[in-house]
Amino acid sequence: MLYPTELRAPRANFSHLNGLRYRFAKTGNLAKFQELRRTSKVDGLTPEEFHSFGATRRTLRQFIAACYDLNAIVRDFHIPNPDAG
């Protein structure tokens, strides 16, 4: 669906980020991004590397924690704590 020109969002201007790559290379932080680039390639990580990759473990831990939080909300809704004021 096409929208009239006046309703379209303006294009973002990222020209202020031009020197960012140089600053990362200069400080040594570019190596972190090279490791992350491996994750976006089809053959970048083996299954063993994927399961032990830090971002994968963090995401999985956050998902499991969210499931427990949701269970607690549902439990408190259906079975209110009689000791809570």
N, C-alpha and C positions, 0 to 999 in steps of 0.2 A: 504494500500500500504506500503510495507516495503522498507526502504531505506538502502543503504550500511552503515556499521558501522561507517565509517569515516565521514559520513554526519550527523549522529545523534548528537543532542545536548548533551553535557556532563551533568551528573546528578548533581543537586544542592547539596551542602553540607551545612546542617543547624546545624552542631554540635556546632557552636558558640551561638546558642539560647538555649542551655540546661539549663542555669541558669535563663532564663527569667521568667519562672513560679514562681520560688522562689522570684525573685525581685518584681513581681506583687503582690504576696501574702503578702510579707513583707510591701509593701507600701499601701495595701488596694485597689489596682486597679483591683484585680481579680473579685470583685463583679460586675464590669461593664460587664465583659465577661460572667458571669453567667446569667445576664439579656439577653444578646444577644443569648445565647444558647437556651433560650426559643423560640426564633423566628425560629430556624431551626427544631424544633420538630413538628410533625403533630398536636398534641393537645396542643402546647405550649402557644398559645395566643388565646383568644376568639376574635370574630370579633370586638367587642367594644374596646378591648385592642389594636388590630392591628391598627384600625383607629386612635387611640390617641397615638400610639407609636412614639417616636421622630424621629427615622430613617425613618419611613413611611412618616411622614409629611414633613421631609426635602427632601426626594426623590420626592414627589409629587410637592412640591414648586419649586424645580429645574426643573422638567419637564415642569411645567406651564410657568416658566420664559423663558425656552428655546423655547417654542412655540411662546411666544410674541417676542422674539429676532428674530426668523425665519420670523415671519410676518413682522417685521420692515425691514429686509434685502430684502424680496420680494417686499415690498411696495417701498422702495428706488430704487430698480432696475427698477420696472415698471413705477413708477411715481417719477422721480428725483425731489429733492427740488429745486425750482427755486431760492431761496435765498442763497443756498450754492455755494461757489466759485468754 
